[in-house]
């Protein structure tokens, strides 16, 4: 998301489209969030990749604990769209649930 460390990768060839939400639960993993299956909604952002070569770069940056999959998301204007999302599949022993599903609210971005 804008304002967070991995956004630098998106800045190389992606265009922000809208805020959105996806089904699932959100975990605070310390330096970053993790989306897992479950009841609830998670807030995020949708981007259009202007360069298709950016997708494997994002996969590498996300790392082996995250798996990319297609999901139905709801955009901020209420429309639905298909988008790639990264689900977390790593250890959860130290993960802290974020019940409201909004990482920006739980850990505001640094200016």
Residue pairs with C-beta under 8 A, 6 or more apart in sequence:
1 7
1 44
1 45
1 103
1 104
1 109
2 16
2 45
2 109
3 104
3 109
3 110
3 111
4 32
4 109
5 31
5 32
6 32
6 61
6 62
9 54
9 57
9 58
9 61
10 16
10 47
10 54
10 58
12 51
12 54
12 57
13 49
13 50
13 51
13 53
13 54
14 47
14 48
14 49
14 50
14 51
14 54
15 47
15 48
15 50
16 45
16 46
16 47
17 45
17 46
17 47
17 48
17 75
18 45
18 46
18 75
18 76
18 77
19 43
19 44
19 45
19 46
19 75
19 76
20 43
20 44
20 45
20 46
20 73
20 74
20 75
20 76
20 81
20 83
21 41
21 42
21 43
21 44
21 73
21 74
21 101
22 35
22 41
22 42
22 44
22 71
22 72
22 73
22 74
22 83
22 85
23 40
23 41
23 42
23 71
23 72
24 35
24 36
24 37
24 38
24 40
24 41
24 42
24 87
24 101
25 35
25 36
25 37
25 38
25 39
25 40
25 42
25 97
25 98
25 101
26 33
26 34
26 35
26 36
26 40
26 42
26 97
26 98
26 101
26 102
26 103
27 33
27 34
27 35
27 36
27 88
27 92
27 95
27 96
27 97
27 98
28 95
28 96
28 97
28 98
28 103
28 106
28 107
29 88
29 90
29 94
29 95
30 94
33 98
33 103
33 106
33 107
34 65
34 66
34 87
34 88
34 90
34 95
35 42
35 85
35 86
35 87
35 88
36 87
36 88
36 92
37 87
40 99
40 101
41 101
42 101
42 102
43 101
43 102
43 103
43 104
43 105
44 73
44 85
46 73
46 75
46 81
46 83
49 55
55 68
55 84
58 68
59 68
62 68
62 86
64 90
65 88
65 89
65 90
65 91
66 86
66 87
66 88
66 89
66 90
67 86
67 87
67 89
68 84
68 85
68 86
69 84
69 85
69 86
69 87
70 82
70 83
70 84
70 85
71 82
71 83
71 84
71 85
72 80
72 81
72 82
73 80
73 81
73 82
73 83
73 85
74 80
75 81
98 106
100 106
